[in-house]
Amino acid sequence: MKVFISWSGEKAKDFALELRDWLPFVIHDLDPWVSDADIDSGTMSMQDIHTQLAETKYGIICTTAENQAKPWINYEAGALWKSLDNQTNVVPLLIDLERSDVTSPLKNFQSRIITHKATRQSEFRKLVVSLNAARSAPIAERVLEESFVTQWSKMEAIIERIASNSYAYKPAMSPSERKLEDVHQTVLKMAEEQRATSKVTIDSLDEILERKGTMDYGSFSEQVAGMRAKFENVANNSLIARSSWDRVHVERVDSRNYTVYSASPLPEEVKRALFETAKTALHDIDFEYLLTMPDEPDEDPTHL
């Protein structure tokens, strides 16, 4: 059974990779999937996510104080929920949060909390039982319990290690501390992306051809990142100018088509700003506007 494990941020990634390796020792035919790239960095394509979601039976959202408000964590939660035909097989796993700390839309799902040592084993047992129940042929309860108890000490050690690790983000940070760490993490991601894109791909060649003869259209960062980043910056700056807390993420489908993801419908002024910016390209560009997960789950799975 395919299990999609979602994460964002260094602590969540650390735990997600450990969870991926641990789960098959308890339920042997599980097939956990974890992206090696942080979706927030924009290095993973939507096609990769959709391919995995199409085969997924169960979703676990590794949730931390750092990432619970991240747009892509909430997008993946919504995409999972809708891909599973509104079933409840989407579980936020709270690593350093209380349930009362969880904000919408993740609060709409039944979460499991491993913050407290006294209750984390029982919480994890409920997760494993739920995973087993989602299988087409659940294994016997006594066999599952024996397997879980045998492997629990390994998971306990993993949780303790992660809880004691000195990660950049802490559960409690002042707004200024969080902003400084945001800048720090952004610089680190840019360095990683630069190393990762050292080889030329078909897409990067396509973008180079698009920019040929128009290298003076914007700042150096826009020249390097291409039109996708330019559109994203224009939309987000327009939202900021309107005192909106919403932010968008732009994905390049091909040289003439871009998808704009947002948590709520974009104002017409923002769409017009994107339209005007697209006129700087060498050819016509079309935008598709899609919504991420709303605050309350929609009963119609076609509205993603």
C-alpha positions, 0 to 999 in steps of 0.5 A, a space after each residue: 500500500 502506497 503511503 504519501 509522507 509530506 514534509 517541509 523544513 529540516 525537522 520534518 524532513 529528518 523525521 519523514 525520512 526516518 518514518 519512511 524507513 521504519 514503517 515497513 518493519 511494522 507493516 511489511 508491505 507498506 510502500 512509503 514515499 517521501 520527496 527528497 526535495 522540499 516542496 517549498 523550495 520549488 524544486 519538485 514539479 507538480 507532476 511528481 506529486 500528482 503521480 504519487 497521489 494517484 497511487 496513494 492510499 494514505 497520507 501522513 503530514 509531518 507537522 511542526 511549528 515551523 511548517 504548519 502554516 506553509 502553503 505547500 503543506 496545506 496544499 498537499 493535505 488538501 490534495 491528499 484528502 481530495 485524491 482519497 475521495 474525501 476519506 479520512 486517511 490523511 493524518 497530521 503527525 504533530 512533532 512539536 505541537 499541541 493540538 490546540 496549536 494547529 491552525 486551519 486547515 490542518 486542524 480539520 483532520 484527526 491528528 496524532 501527537 508525539 510531543 509528549 513522551 508519556 502518550 506518544 506510544 499510544 498515539 503512534 499505535 493508533 496511527 499504525 492501527 489506522 494504516 493497517 485498517 486502510 489495507 485491502 487485507 488487514 493483518 491480524 491484530 495480535 500480529 500487528 501488536 507484536 510487530 509494533 512493540 518489537 519495533 517501538 524502541 527504534 521509533 522512540 530513539 528517533 523521536 528523542 533524537 529529533 526532539 533534542 536536536 538543535 534545529 534552526 527553527 524552535 517551537 517558540 520564536 519571536 517574529 523577528 527571530 523567525 524572519 531572520 531564520 527565514 532569510 537564513 533558510 532561503 539563502 541555504 535553499 538557494 545554494 542547494 538549488 544552485 548546486 542541483 541545477 549545475 547540469 543543463 536540462 531541456 527546461 533550462 535551455 528552453 528558458 535561456 532561449 526565451 530570455 535571449 535578447 531580453 536580458 535587461 528585463 529585470 533584476 539579476 535574480 529574475 534573469 537567473 530564476 526565469 519567468 516563473 519567479 518573475 510572475 510569482 514576485 509580481 503576484 505576491 508584491 501585488 498582494 502585499 501592496 493590498 495588505 493581503 496575507 495570501 501568497 501564490 506559487 507559480 509553476 511553469 507548465 511549458 514556455 507558454 503556460 503557467 499555473 498559479 496556485 493560491 489559497 483563495 481566489 486572486 483579485 482581478 488587479 493581481 491577475 491584470 498585473 500578471 497579464 501585463 508582466 506576461 507582455 514582456 515575453 517573446 510570445 503569448 503566455 496563458 495562466 491557469 488559476 487553481 486553489 489550494 485547500 480551503 479552510 474547510 474541506 469541500 465535499 466535492 473532490 473535483 474542486 481542487 
